[in-house]
């Protein structure tokens, strides 16, 4: 290790110390075996990443309900039937010092038609072709059941030896759907004001905390904004950050956009963003002014110099990267040792405008690279996107 600020440990509010400031943020691996069981291939992928040097490795979507999956091969943890596999996953991944966190998610309306029924805050469909059905609004008791389910999944993660959990509250999934006035049209105490729309996320946090205790890290990934007219705004996001901070959450990861408006893929970069790399750096500076809760920023970081500057300026506490880990599993070690100072990530394009606007297409391309790593193969930077699109269409209809 060199003397880079990236190499310095950081203690979370719950008391857990993270060994360095690099986080592998969540990516959708879509590599589970039958019925949502963590596969050997998936465990091997994280074993490889565990040797790569990141302080925290956040898993891709782990679904907390088998009736609500975002992709055909998501891991599903709603009881202890896969406890053995989860323990192996944690042990293999964490043997070199990295902390493994489980990202817990419910897709809500952003669930393909492989689900028998799709539910959400309200009956507002995702407007991407015909891929998604009109959801049924959740009843009050169902909302509390989902909140309880998040807590149960987190408790299982802790029992299996994972070092933390993250609530997925971004990118148009169910927590994000409750936060956004575009998808939450409710008139009860789960909708309307930003306080009501944030209630779902806050109750999930409180339920998890009650089950895992005070010394277990809990984070959340949330949007800086939806980047859609009438959607979740920066002002509302700052209010929700203050609410979560007041509850004592350990880490807030900032992202943005939905699959209708995929800002998290870098499709909406301004000139100021290109110069500073990170997609949401201007927003996180605002967040830093209103909260002392540790902040993680993901999206766009490509050079050590820019990462170190953001950390030294106290704009954030952790640097998140996702796609770089799919094309170079050892990138964190290389950055921390000084062996490498940057990584180039090229956009994945077909040349067909309508297809290239779909965030899901790039997600699938990187999932294919992770599949190769899980199989013990080398990454293939020139992998054609067309077989990936064909497979996505066949899976999702």
C-alpha positions in Angstrom: 0.0 0.0 0.0 1.1 3.6 -0.6 0.3 6.7 1.5 -2.9 7.5 -0.5 -5.9 8.7 1.4 -7.7 5.9 -0.4 -5.7 3.4 1.8 -6.9 5.0 5.1 -9.4 3.1 7.3 -12.7 4.6 8.3 -14.9 4.0 11.3 -18.7 3.9 10.7 -21.2 5.3 13.3 -21.9 1.8 14.4 -18.3 1.3 15.4 -17.2 -1.0 12.5 -13.9 0.0 10.8 -13.7 -0.3 7.1 -10.1 -1.0 5.9 -9.9 1.5 3.1 -12.1 4.0 1.1 -12.8 2.0 -2.0 -16.2 0.3 -2.4 -17.3 -2.1 -5.1 -20.8 -0.9 -5.5 -23.6 -3.2 -6.5 -24.0 -4.6 -10.0 -26.6 -7.1 -11.1 -24.8 -10.4 -11.4 -28.0 -12.4 -12.3 -26.1 -15.6 -11.5 -28.2 -17.4 -9.0 -29.0 -21.1 -9.4 -32.5 -22.6 -9.4 -35.0 -20.9 -7.1 -32.7 -18.1 -6.1 -29.9 -20.2 -4.6 -26.5 -18.6 -4.5 -24.5 -20.5 -7.1 -20.9 -21.7 -7.0 -20.2 -19.5 -9.9 -21.4 -16.4 -8.0 -19.4 -17.4 -4.9 -16.3 -17.8 -7.1 -16.9 -14.3 -8.5 -16.9 -12.8 -5.1 -13.9 -14.9 -4.0 -12.0 -13.3 -6.9 -13.2 -9.8 -6.0 -12.3 -10.5 -2.4 -8.7 -10.8 -3.5 -9.0 -7.5 -5.3 -8.5 -5.1 -2.4 -11.8 -3.2 -2.0 -12.7 -2.1 1.6 -16.4 -3.1 1.0 -18.0 -5.3 -1.7 -21.7 -4.7 -2.0 -23.6 -7.6 -3.6 -26.0 -7.2 -6.5 -29.7 -7.3 -5.9 -30.7 -9.9 -3.3 -34.5 -10.2 -3.4 -36.3 -10.6 -0.2 -39.5 -12.2 -1.7 -39.6 -15.0 -4.2 -42.9 -13.5 -5.6 -41.1 -10.3 -6.6 -37.8 -10.7 -8.6 -36.2 -8.2 -10.8 -34.4 -10.7 -13.0 -34.8 -14.4 -13.7 -31.6 -15.3 -11.8 -31.6 -13.0 -8.8 -30.5 -14.5 -5.4 -33.6 -14.8 -3.2 -33.2 -14.8 0.6 -36.5 -14.9 2.5 -35.6 -17.7 5.0 -32.6 -19.7 6.0 -32.8 -22.5 3.4 -29.6 -21.1 1.7 -27.7 -20.3 4.9 -24.9 -22.8 4.1 -24.3 -21.1 0.7 -24.5 -17.6 2.3 -21.9 -18.6 4.9 -19.6 -20.0 2.2 -20.1 -16.8 0.1 -19.1 -14.6 3.1 -16.2 -16.8 4.1 -14.6 -17.0 0.7 -15.1 -13.3 -0.1 -13.9 -11.9 3.2 -10.8 -14.1 3.7 -8.5 -11.3 2.5 -10.0 -8.5 4.6 -12.8 -7.0 2.5 -16.2 -6.6 4.0 -19.1 -8.2 2.2 -22.5 -6.3 2.4 -25.8 -7.6 1.1 -27.9 -5.3 -1.0 -31.5 -6.1 -0.2 -34.1 -5.2 -2.8 -37.8 -5.5 -3.9 -38.4 -4.5 -7.5 -41.9 -3.3 -7.1 -43.3 -2.3 -10.6 -39.8 -2.7 -12.1 -40.3 -6.4 -12.3 -40.6 -8.3 -15.6 -43.6 -10.4 -16.6 -42.0 -13.5 -15.2 -43.7 -12.5 -12.0 -47.3 -13.7 -11.6 -48.2 -10.3 -10.0 -46.5 -7.0 -9.9 -47.1 -4.6 -7.0 -46.0 -1.0 -6.2 -46.9 2.0 -4.3 -49.5 2.8 -7.0 -50.8 1.5 -10.3 -48.2 3.4 -12.5 -46.5 1.3 -15.1 -42.8 1.6 -16.0 -42.9 3.1 -19.5 -40.3 1.0 -21.3 -41.9 -0.8 -24.2 -44.1 -3.7 -23.1 -41.6 -5.2 -20.8 -43.5 -4.2 -17.6 -47.0 -4.8 -16.5 -49.3 -2.3 -14.7 -48.7 -2.9 -11.0 -51.3 -3.4 -8.3 -51.1 -0.9 -5.4 -50.0 -2.5 -2.2 -52.4 -2.8 0.7 -51.4 -1.4 4.1 -50.8 -4.8 5.6 -48.7 -5.9 2.6 -46.4 -2.8 3.1 -45.7 -3.9 6.6 -45.0 -7.4 5.5 -42.4 -6.2 3.0 -40.8 -4.0 5.7 -40.6 -7.1 8.0 -39.2 -9.1 5.0 -36.3 -6.6 4.6 -35.5 -7.0 8.3 -35.6 -10.8 8.1 -33.3 -10.9 5.2 -30.8 -8.6 6.9 -30.9 -10.8 10.0 -30.1 -13.9 7.9 -27.2 -12.0 6.3 -25.7 -11.2 9.7 -26.2 -14.8 10.9 -24.3 -16.0 7.8 -21.3 -13.9 8.6 -21.8 -10.9 6.2 -20.4 -7.7 7.5 -23.3 -5.3 6.6 -26.4 -4.7 4.5 -27.6 -2.0 2.1 -31.2 -1.1 1.4 -31.7 -0.5 -2.3 -33.6 2.8 -2.4 -32.5 4.0 -5.9 -32.9 3.4 -9.6 -36.7 3.0 -9.7 -37.1 -0.1 -7.5 -39.8 -0.3 -4.8 -38.2 2.0 -2.1 -37.5 4.5 -4.9 -41.1 4.1 -6.1 -42.4 5.1 -2.7 -40.1 8.1 -2.7 -41.1 9.4 -6.1 -44.3 11.4 -6.7 -44.4 10.0 -10.2 -44.9 6.5 -9.0 -46.5 7.1 -5.6 -49.9 8.6 -5.9 -51.2 7.3 -2.6 -53.4 9.5 -0.4 -52.8 7.5 2.9 -49.8 8.0 5.3 -47.4 6.4 2.8 -48.0 9.0 0.1 -48.3 12.7 -0.5 -45.7 14.7 1.5 -42.1 13.9 1.3 -42.3 12.8 5.0 -45.0 10.3 4.1 -43.2 9.0 1.0 -40.0 8.5 3.0 -41.8 6.6 5.7 -41.3 3.3 3.8 -37.5 3.6 3.7 -37.3 4.8 7.3 -39.5 1.9 8.6 -37.3 -0.6 6.7 -34.2 0.9 8.3 -35.8 0.8 11.7 -37.0 -2.8 11.3 -33.5 -4.0 10.1 -31.8 -2.2 13.0 -34.2 -3.8 15.5 -33.1 -7.2 14.2 -29.3 -6.8 13.7 -28.5 -4.6 16.7 -26.6 -1.4 17.1 -23.1 -2.6 16.0 -24.0 -4.0 12.5 -23.6 -1.6 9.5 -26.7 -0.6 7.6 -26.5 1.6 4.5 -28.9 2.8 1.9 -28.5 3.5 -1.8 -30.7 6.4 -2.9 -31.2 8.8 -5.8 -30.0 12.3 -5.8 -33.0 12.8 -8.1 -35.1 10.8 -10.6 -34.2 13.2 -13.5 -37.8 13.0 -14.7 -40.2 15.9 -14.8 -42.4 15.6 -11.7 -40.2 13.0 -10.1 -38.1 12.8 -6.9 -36.1 16.0 -6.7 -32.8 17.0 -5.2 -34.5 19.1 -2.6 -36.6 16.1 -1.5 -33.6 13.8 -1.6 -31.7 16.2 0.8 -34.7 16.1 3.1 -34.8 12.3 3.1 -31.0 12.2 3.8 -31.6 14.4 6.9 -34.4 12.0 8.1 -32.2 8.9 7.6 -29.3 10.6 9.3 -31.4 11.5 12.3 -32.3 7.7 12.6 -28.6 6.8 12.7 -28.0 5.1 9.4 -24.3 4.2 8.8 -23.7 5.0 5.2 -25.6 6.8 2.4 -24.7 6.0 -1.2 -25.7 8.6 -3.7 -26.7 7.6 -7.2 -29.5 8.8 -9.5 -32.0 8.0 -12.2 -34.3 5.1 -13.1 -34.3 2.7 -16.0 -36.7 5.1 -17.7 -34.0 7.8 -17.3 -30.7 6.1 -16.7 -28.5 8.9 -15.2 -26.7 6.2 -13.2 -25.2 5.0 -16.5 -23.6 8.4 -17.3 -26.0 9.1 -20.1 -26.7 12.7 -18.8 -23.2 14.0 -18.0 -22.8 17.7 -18.1 -19.4 19.4 -19.0 -18.7 20.0 -15.3 -19.3 16.3 -14.6 -16.9 15.3 -17.4 -14.2 17.5 -15.8 -14.7 16.1 -12.3 -15.6 12.5 -13.4 -18.2 11.6 -10.8 -21.8 11.9 -12.1 -23.4 13.3 -8.9 -20.5 15.2 -7.3 -22.3 18.5 -7.2 -25.2 16.9 -5.3 -23.0 15.2 -2.8 -21.4 18.5 -1.9 -24.9 19.7 -1.0 -25.5 16.6 1.0 -22.3 17.0 2.9 -23.5 20.4 4.1 -26.6 19.0 5.8 -25.4 15.7 7.2 -22.6 14.2 9.2 -23.5 10.6 8.1 -20.8 9.0 6.0 -21.3 9.4 2.3 -20.4 7.1 -0.6 -20.5 8.3 -4.2 -20.8 5.9 -7.1 -20.7 6.6 -10.8 -18.0 8.0 -13.1 -14.8 7.8 -10.9 -11.9 6.7 -13.1 -8.7 8.3 -11.8 -7.0 8.1 -8.5 -6.2 11.8 -8.6 -9.9 12.8 -8.7 -10.8 10.2 -6.0 -8.2 11.5 -3.6 -9.1 15.1 -4.2 -12.8 14.4 -3.4 -11.7 12.6 -0.2 -9.2 15.3 0.9 -11.8 18.0 0.3 -14.2 16.1 2.6 -16.8 15.9 -0.1 -17.4 12.2 0.6 -16.0 9.4 2.7 -16.0 6.5 0.3 -15.4 6.2 -3.5 -17.7 3.7 -5.2 -17.0 1.9 -8.5 -19.0 -0.7 -10.2 -18.2 -1.4 -13.9 -14.4 -1.1 -13.4 -14.6 -4.2 -11.2 -16.3 -6.1 -14.0 -13.5 -5.5 -16.4 -10.6 -5.6 -13.9 -11.2 -7.5 -10.7 -7.9 -6.3 -9.2 -8.5 -2.6 -9.8 -8.7 -1.7 -6.1 -5.3 -3.3 -5.3 -3.8 -1.5 -8.3 -5.1 1.9 -7.2 -4.1 1.4 -3.6 -0.6 0.3 -4.4 0.0 3.0 -7.0 0.5 0.4 -9.7 -2.3 2.0 -11.7 -3.6 5.6 -11.6 -6.7 5.3 -13.9 -9.0 3.0 -15.8 -10.8 3.6 -19.0 -14.4 2.4 -19.4 -15.9 2.8 -22.8 -19.7 3.1 -23.4 -21.3 -0.1 -24.6 -23.2 0.9 -27.8 -25.0 -0.9 -30.6 -25.5 2.2 -32.8 -29.2 1.8 -32.5 -30.5 4.8 -30.6 -33.6 3.2 -29.0 -31.6 0.3 -27.7 -28.6 2.4 -26.5 -31.0 4.4 -24.3 -31.9 1.4 -22.3 -29.9 1.2 -19.1 -30.7 -2.6 -18.9 -28.7 -3.3 -22.0 -25.4 -2.1 -20.5 -26.2 -3.8 -17.2 -26.5 -7.1 -19.1 -23.2 -6.6 -20.9 -21.4 -6.2 -17.6 -23.3 -9.2 -16.1 -21.9 -11.3 -19.0 -18.3 -10.2 -18.0 -19.0 -11.1 -14.4 -20.3 -14.5 -15.6 -16.9 -15.1 -17.3 -15.1 -14.2 -14.1 -17.3 -16.5 -12.1 -16.4 -19.3 -14.5 -12.7 -18.7 -14.0 -12.3 -17.1 -17.4 -10.6 -13.8 -18.4 -12.7 -10.7 -19.0 -13.5 -10.2 -22.7 -13.4 -6.4 -23.5 -14.5 -6.9 -27.1 -17.6 -9.0 -26.2 -20.3 -8.3 -28.7 -23.4 -6.7 -27.3 -25.9 -8.5 -29.6 -25.8 -11.9 -28.0 -26.3 -10.2 -24.7 -29.4 -8.3 -26.0 -30.8 -11.5 -27.4 -30.4 -13.3 -24.1 -32.1 -10.4 -22.3 -35.1 -10.5 -24.7 -35.4 -14.2 -24.3 -35.4 -14.0 -20.5 -37.7 -11.0 -20.1 -39.9 -11.4 -23.1 
